[in-house]
Amino acid sequence: MTTKASRPGPACFDAQSTVEDIRAETREEIRESAIRWLLWLRSGNAGEADFKAFRTWRTQSAEHARAAHEVAWVWRMLGLLARNERNARSDRSARTHSHPLTDKEPRVCSRSLREGRVRSY
């Protein structure tokens, strides 16, 4: 009996695989390749030949183009989320530092109490 590990070639092609299994695994491999491409192209070490090779890779099939598009979209969304989180953290920090906490109770004038208003001094 031949196992996937001992068989030469891609692990997704064995006698017991269905066409859907092969397609799913192939899609996953294409998606992983798209991720590797994006990481390399964003690393700062990629040259013009690398960008050209990526464009060629992307045009191999609709699945390649779709994977490249999806991975780039996720990358952009993660960047937006990270930027929003940094901005929110910065806003929280600014609010915390602009109003220092004190251990004193707010002073209230008697007129404010009569009128139902409390103001800090």
ABEGO torsion letter per residue (X at the ends): XBBAAABBEBAABBAABBAAAAAAAAAAAAAAAAAAAAAAAAAGABBAAAAAAAAAAAAABAAAAAAAAAAAAAAAAAAAAAAAAAAAAAAAAAAAAABBBBABBBBBBAAAAAAGBBBBX
